[in-house]
Amino acid sequence: MSDKPITHDIKERLGKYTRLLREIDNQYERLGRMEISMAAPPGPDMTGMPRGSGTPTDRTGMMVLRKMELEEQIKERLAEEREERAALEAMIRQVENPDERAVLRLRYFDRADWDGICAVLFSDRQDYLERIDSYQNRTYKAHGRALLRMAEILKETEAPAVKGSKRR
């Protein structure tokens, strides 16, 4: 028997998904910086010192090529993200409790923090501000139950593939 907790695999998968979202964010930031750099070409050289070989169009062409490569990388990552989001959403839809589904979507798709998730779920309650710690704990517990259910769903979806591979 494995020493890993039952939720290990689903946590790994959700963590990988959020790292992919972060990678996409970083690439967009990089693209934005690249576009700013391209829009502001270097000024004239007033020092009288010789410049390196090549013309400004070489630099511009190189920057355009890098930008196109980065845009292609972003497209590939976005396709990966859409595919994984669809797979995760299919599993989330199988979670019966709507609060547990909400916690998963808010935490992993929207990347909300715990305070924000708690507010979405419970801020309409009259005693929310007085009992915020209690509601925070309820949020954590809903997340834990949701992870357990997602782990079960993941195991169920992977089980047929394992059984099918033994028949060969």
Buried (B, 14 or more C-beta within 10 A) or exposed (E): EEEEEEBEBBBEBBEEBEEBBEBBEEBBEBBEEBEEEBEEEEEEEEEEEEEEEEEEEEBEEEBEEBBEEBEEBBEEBBEBBEEBBEBBEEBBEEBEEEBBBBBBBBBBBEEBEBEBBBBBBBEEEEEBEEBBEEBBEBBEEBBEBBBBBBBBBBEEEEEEEEEEEEEE
